[in-house]
Amino acid sequence: SNQSSFPRVPLHWLGFGYAALVASGGIIGYAKAGSVPSLAAGLLFGGLAGLGAYQLSQDPRNVWVFLATSGTLAGIMGMRFYHSGKFMPAGLIAGASLLMVAKLGFSIISRPHQ
């Protein structure tokens, strides 16, 4: 089966998956290291990403909350990954964030302008 046979996943579905990943990253950080800041940041950014994904599901043009959240996380986690060199969890979240930013950017660019 080649890639093109897959249905295109709606962006907001990816967004909700990403939000869950971010939140679970915070929860795992808390569980492993007892890090309350990690838990708080995971739930905050996960919540914001979830809100952004919900907005996308209502109106695909409503990208800004989601874009700001994933862009901010890409920056923060990218720096943490750069300094620690550990892929988990910072590299994973940074990579996922960059992917979401790229997908959003692509959807903005490729969208027919109203």
C-alpha positions, -999 to +999 in steps of 0.1 A: +000+000+000+015+033-010+013+065+010-013+082-012-039+056-005-042+069+031-069+094+037-056+128+046-059+132+084-076+164+093-051+189+108-071+192+140-069+154+146-032+157+144-035+187+167-054+168+194-028+140+191-001+165+195-019+181+225-021+146+241+016+140+234+026+173+251+004+168+281+016+132+285+052+144+282+045+167+312+028+139+331+057+115+324+082+141+335+063+145+367+061+107+372+097+101+365+114+131+382+086+144+404+089+176+385+060+199+391+071+225+366+072+198+340+037+187+349+024+223+349+040+231+316+028+199+300-008+205+311-006+242+302+008+237+267-012+205+262-043+225+271-034+254+248-026+230+219-060+213+226-077+246+225-059+255+193-068+221+177-105+227+187-104+261+171-089+245+139-118+220+139-143+248+140-125+270+114-093+258+096-083+295+093-081+299+130-045+287+134-030+313+157-033+298+191-021+265+178+007+280+158+019+301+188+017+271+211+036+247+188+061+274+178+068+283+214+073+246+224+095+240+194+117+268+206+118+258+243+122+221+237+146+226+209+169+246+233+165+219+260+173+192+235+203+212+222+217+216+257+210+181+271+214+161+239+188+137+252+161+129+226+135+120+252+114+139+259+127+173+247+138+162+213+106+143+207+084+173+216+106+197+197+104+174+166+066+170+169+063+208+174+083+216+144+062+191+124+030+208+135+044+243+127+054+230+093+020+214+086+003+246+097+025+267+076+019+245+046-019+245+052-018+284+054+003+287+022-016+260+002-050+273+012-069+291-015-072+327-003-108+338+003 
